[in-house]
Amino acid sequence: MKIVWSDFATSELKDIFRYYKSVAGKKNAHKLIDSIFKSTRQLIKYPDSGQIEESLKELNEGHRYLVTSNYKIIYKKIKEGILITDVFDTRQNPTKINNPKRKSGK
């Protein structure tokens, strides 16, 4: 099983890095991104280890999430492995996760 990152999730990760680089420095930004990547590795062996993402349940696509720092890493199983669809800052209004742009994971 392999981990695949959607374009949307990759874009969110880049935004997170840029933000942390500007406020906390490059070293801390790299640490945060590394911890996000590290937490996704468990999905290779344990794809159901994350909790079900209730706010995306209506899509019937089996979205789950892991939490790292202040971020929800949203994912679902696909034929090729695990698709990371979003990296969502939990300090935001939770209803933002239902934005159509986020739901598609594109």
Order of alpha helices (4+ residues) and beta strands (2+ residues): beta-alpha-alpha-alpha-beta-beta-beta-beta-alpha
